[in-house]
Structures are given as structure tokens and as C-alpha cells.
Amino acid sequence: MIATYSYTGSNDTIVVPSNAIGVEIRIAGAAGGGSQADTTRAAGGLAEGVVDVIGGSTLYLYVGGKGAHATSATGGAGGWPTGAAGGTTSSGGVARGGGGGGGGSDLRMGGTTVAVIIAAGGGAGGNGGRGTAGASRGGAGGGLNGANGSGAANDQGYGGTQTAGGSQSPYDWLAAHYGI
């Protein structure tokens, strides 16, 4: 039996057939949002494989939603359930918003808390708030680690890990602390 699930904004409940001992999965995190100048989206991470299950048990599937594009000086909303909202920056005296991060997708067994996640695909990062297309694109979501963003030298964010989000670009830190 093959089943495909799409983003709905809530989790799906799946009862494992009584004779099943494993399920083949392919779970993708959602894309990140774009900036006002660049609506190109980075792709979410992908997890695939076979997961051991107990027949008759209940699985909970969370399909992540795309991060929203930024609008003018407002960062885009993060995708459900785990994407973070895009921030804002000032470039050349003009405030610009960054795209929201894509929501991660995951499969849980034994409950609905994050402690029982058995497989996950990370959501992608949103684009930075630079005023030029391609200047600061979000990185793809990951399995073990997310990809670094791309764009102008020292102007992209860095991929997150299994335990922490990625860091901001050195340019953003300098701009925030020294007004450049």
C-alpha cells in the first residue's frame, strides 16, 4: 500500500496494519520562503528508509508547510510546525525582511511529543533580506546537517545541525553591531 500525504496544517494519524513489521518512508521538509527581491526557494531535507513498526500501533505524521515570502520590511512567517519567522535587516537605510524557514516534516511513534520522532526531514532556510536577487539565499534543509545558504561573500546563513539552528552571516552580525 502506498500513501501520499501533503501539508494540511495539522498532523495525520496512521494506524499500522496488524500484519506489518516495517514501513518504507520518504519524508521531505518544506521549502523556505523568499525575500522581497528573490522568491527562489531552497528545498527541504529528505529522509528515507525502512522503519520497524508494531502492527496495530499508531503513527503520527507531521508534514511541514512552506516558509512565507517576506513582504517589504516584514519577515515571512515560518512554516508549520517548526519553521522560524524571517527577521528584518536594514541595508542602505532601507528595512528589508527575510523569508520564513520551512517547516520540518517528521514521523512519530508512541505519541505526539518531539521525544518520539523516529524520522525527520529538516525544513529549508528562508532567504535573507538583501535587496538584490540571489544575494542571500537560504540553505537546503538537511538530514544530519542543513546546507549553508548561498550568495554574496560573507552574506549567507549557515546550516543547522541535529541539535542547533545555523548561525547568521558575519555581514549581518557586523551590520547589527557596527551599523555597516
Backbone torsions as a table, in degrees:
resi	resn	phi	psi	omega
1	MET	NA	128.7	177.0
2	ILE	-111.7	131.3	178.2
3	ALA	-129.3	137.4	178.1
4	THR	-117.6	134.2	-179.5
5	TYR	-122.3	145.8	179.7
6	SER	-124.0	168.1	179.3
7	TYR	-60.0	131.8	176.5
8	THR	-130.2	-14.7	-176.2
9	GLY	91.4	4.2	173.9
10	SER	-149.6	167.6	-178.0
11	ASN	-81.0	156.6	174.7
12	ASP	-104.1	140.4	177.6
13	THR	-103.8	128.6	-177.0
14	ILE	-125.4	123.8	175.7
15	VAL	-94.9	123.4	-177.9
16	VAL	-71.7	132.1	176.3
17	PRO	-53.9	145.2	-173.1
18	SER	-61.0	-26.6	-178.3
19	ASN	-96.1	4.2	-177.5
20	ALA	-81.7	143.1	175.3
21	ILE	-121.3	-9.0	179.0
22	GLY	-161.0	154.5	174.7
23	VAL	-130.1	139.5	175.7
24	GLU	-87.7	130.5	-176.1
25	ILE	-123.5	155.3	172.1
26	ARG	-147.7	105.0	-174.2
27	ILE	-120.3	124.7	179.8
28	ALA	-116.5	135.4	171.9
29	GLY	-72.7	164.6	-176.9
30	ALA	-86.0	159.8	178.9
31	ALA	-72.5	152.1	175.4
32	GLY	-82.0	164.2	-179.9
33	GLY	-85.2	160.7	178.8
34	GLY	-94.8	168.6	174.6
35	SER	-89.6	176.3	179.0
36	GLN	-62.6	-35.3	-177.6
37	ALA	-86.4	-17.2	-172.6
38	ASP	-148.5	104.8	-177.6
39	THR	-94.1	13.8	174.0
40	THR	-64.1	135.0	-178.2
41	ARG	-108.2	138.2	170.5
42	ALA	-80.1	149.3	-177.6
43	ALA	-83.3	150.6	174.3
44	GLY	-74.4	161.9	178.2
45	GLY	-73.6	161.5	-176.5
46	LEU	-125.0	133.2	172.9
47	ALA	-121.4	131.0	177.7
48	GLU	-146.3	151.6	-179.1
49	GLY	158.3	-165.5	178.4
50	VAL	-114.0	131.4	-179.1
51	VAL	-114.2	130.1	175.4
52	ASP	-69.5	136.2	178.9
53	VAL	-135.9	168.6	175.0
54	ILE	-110.0	125.4	179.6
55	GLY	-52.7	135.2	179.7
56	GLY	87.3	-8.6	179.7
57	SER	-76.3	168.7	-178.9
58	THR	-111.2	132.7	175.2
59	LEU	-110.2	149.4	178.7
60	TYR	-121.8	121.3	-176.8
61	LEU	-109.0	126.7	177.0
62	TYR	-112.7	111.8	178.8
63	VAL	-98.7	117.5	-176.1
64	GLY	-68.2	149.3	176.3
65	GLY	-98.1	154.3	179.1
66	LYS	-64.1	146.8	170.8
67	GLY	-70.2	145.3	-179.5
68	ALA	-80.0	148.9	174.3
69	HIS	-68.7	148.5	174.7
70	ALA	-71.2	151.3	173.9
71	THR	-124.1	113.3	178.8
72	SER	53.2	-117.8	-175.8
73	ALA	-92.0	5.4	-177.3
74	THR	-105.7	127.6	176.4
75	GLY	-67.5	148.6	178.7
76	GLY	-72.5	152.0	177.6
77	ALA	-69.1	147.8	175.6
78	GLY	-75.3	150.3	178.8
79	GLY	-74.2	145.2	178.6
80	TRP	-67.0	144.9	-4.4
81	PRO	-96.4	-9.4	-169.4
82	THR	-124.4	-2.9	-176.5
83	GLY	-71.8	139.3	179.2
84	ALA	-90.0	150.9	177.7
85	ALA	-68.7	147.8	175.8
86	GLY	-71.7	146.8	178.8
87	GLY	-89.1	-172.5	176.3
88	THR	-126.7	153.7	178.3
89	THR	-141.0	166.5	175.5
90	SER	-119.1	122.1	-179.3
91	SER	-126.3	115.6	-178.6
92	GLY	65.5	29.8	-180.0
93	GLY	80.6	3.5	180.0
94	VAL	-111.8	125.2	178.4
95	ALA	-74.5	136.2	179.9
96	ARG	-137.7	142.4	179.3
97	GLY	-97.9	152.2	175.4
98	GLY	-99.5	158.1	178.7
99	GLY	-70.6	151.0	177.0
100	GLY	-73.6	150.1	176.8
101	GLY	-72.3	147.6	177.2
102	GLY	-72.3	149.0	178.1
103	GLY	-76.7	138.8	175.2
104	GLY	-72.9	152.0	175.6
105	SER	-112.1	140.0	-179.8
106	ASP	-151.8	164.0	178.2
107	LEU	-119.6	130.0	-177.5
108	ARG	-121.6	143.4	178.7
109	MET	-130.7	128.3	178.5
110	GLY	96.5	8.0	179.6
111	GLY	151.6	-173.4	-176.3
112	THR	-113.6	4.7	178.5
113	THR	-80.7	158.8	179.7
114	VAL	-66.7	-16.4	179.7
115	ALA	-67.1	-17.0	-176.8
116	VAL	-111.0	22.3	176.2
117	ILE	-69.1	130.1	179.5
118	ILE	-110.3	-14.7	175.8
119	ALA	-160.1	143.3	-178.5
120	ALA	-153.0	146.0	170.6
121	GLY	-115.7	123.3	-176.2
122	GLY	-72.0	146.7	174.3
123	GLY	-74.9	152.9	-179.3
124	ALA	-81.0	158.5	175.3
125	GLY	-76.4	152.0	175.1
126	GLY	-83.1	159.0	177.2
127	ASN	-68.3	150.9	175.3
128	GLY	-73.9	167.5	-174.8
129	GLY	-88.2	26.5	178.2
130	ARG	-67.7	155.3	-175.4
131	GLY	-87.4	6.2	-177.3
132	THR	-122.4	133.4	178.5
133	ALA	-58.5	133.3	177.5
134	GLY	82.7	-1.5	-175.5
135	ALA	-72.8	-31.6	-178.3
136	SER	-155.7	83.5	-179.0
137	ARG	-89.6	146.1	177.8
138	GLY	-68.7	155.4	178.1
139	GLY	-87.9	156.2	178.3
140	ALA	-68.3	149.9	174.7
141	GLY	-66.7	165.8	-174.4
142	GLY	-132.0	178.2	169.7
143	GLY	-95.1	-74.8	175.1
144	LEU	-81.7	-43.6	-179.7
145	ASN	-140.5	146.6	174.1
146	GLY	-79.7	158.1	178.9
147	ALA	-80.3	150.7	173.2
148	ASN	-67.5	151.9	173.9
149	GLY	-70.1	176.2	179.6
150	SER	-129.7	163.7	177.2
151	GLY	144.7	-153.6	-178.8
152	ALA	-60.5	153.0	-179.0
153	ALA	-53.6	132.5	178.2
154	ASN	59.5	26.9	-176.4
155	ASP	-125.3	18.2	-179.6
156	GLN	-121.0	156.4	175.3
157	GLY	-80.1	168.5	-178.2
158	TYR	-111.9	146.6	-176.1
159	GLY	-62.3	147.1	177.3
160	GLY	-83.2	174.3	178.7
161	THR	-118.4	-171.7	177.7
162	GLN	-65.7	-23.3	-173.4
163	THR	-119.4	-6.8	-177.8
164	ALA	-152.4	149.5	175.5
165	GLY	-70.6	162.1	178.6
166	GLY	-73.4	159.3	-179.5
167	SER	-88.4	160.7	178.6
168	GLN	-76.8	168.2	-179.9
169	SER	-72.2	153.0	176.2
170	PRO	-59.4	-34.1	179.6
171	TYR	-60.5	-45.5	179.9
172	ASP	-62.3	-39.5	179.3
173	TRP	-65.1	-45.1	179.3
174	LEU	-63.3	-42.4	179.8
175	ALA	-62.7	-41.5	-179.2
176	ALA	-68.4	-33.6	-175.5
177	HIS	-96.4	-24.3	-175.7
178	TYR	-126.8	3.1	175.3
179	GLY	68.3	26.3	179.4
180	ILE	-97.9	NA	NA
